[in-house]
Amino acid sequence: MSNNLTDGYLATPKESNGEKVLVLHAWWGLNQTIRTYCDKLAQEGFTVYAPDLYHGKLTEEIVTAEIYSNELSLDQARIDLEHAINLLDDHVPHSNEGISVIGFSLGAFLALDLSNNRPEKISKVVVYYGTGPDDYTHAKASYLGHFAEFDMFEPQANVDELETALKKSNRPYAFY
């Protein structure tokens, strides 16, 4: 079952309130690709929420996406993510599992940031073509990263820095 919410998209499984997953969109905004991704996760038994970090703005143009991502306030995004965590906790109140976070590009940075800021809540982080902070000493999550061989927006040096930071903080990770 899927719901359009003013500030995001909630997809719930038919059978139960499965493990909680937070999906963070790329710089395009909360588009149909992300909604479909959430629906597919819900079909597999997960309770999924994708907050709309742009509050209704969408684009398919790189220039506009860059503007939107540069305009995004990290403080406001953190507030939005706190609301997203609360929403998931309300939908699956009796789960002992932490929240898994999947982030795409811009969302990858925010997923990594969230694992540092809410270590008691975030148990797993999956990132697609995005990196983030350089200190994970407070994090408790395990990490899975997917990166392109060549990405002009996320250079290999950034991926190497993320790997170094996770190693230094003794966090389990795998990169592909």
Secondary structure, DSSP 8 states (H G I E B T S, - for coil): -EEEETTEEEE--SSS---EEEEE--TT-S-HHHHHHHHHHHHTT-EEEEE-TTTT---S-HHHHHHHHHH--HHHHHHHHHHHHHHHHHHSTT--S-EEEEEETHHHHHHHHHHHH-TTTEEEEEEES----S--TT---EEEEE--SS-TTS-HHHHHHHHHHHHHTT--EEE-
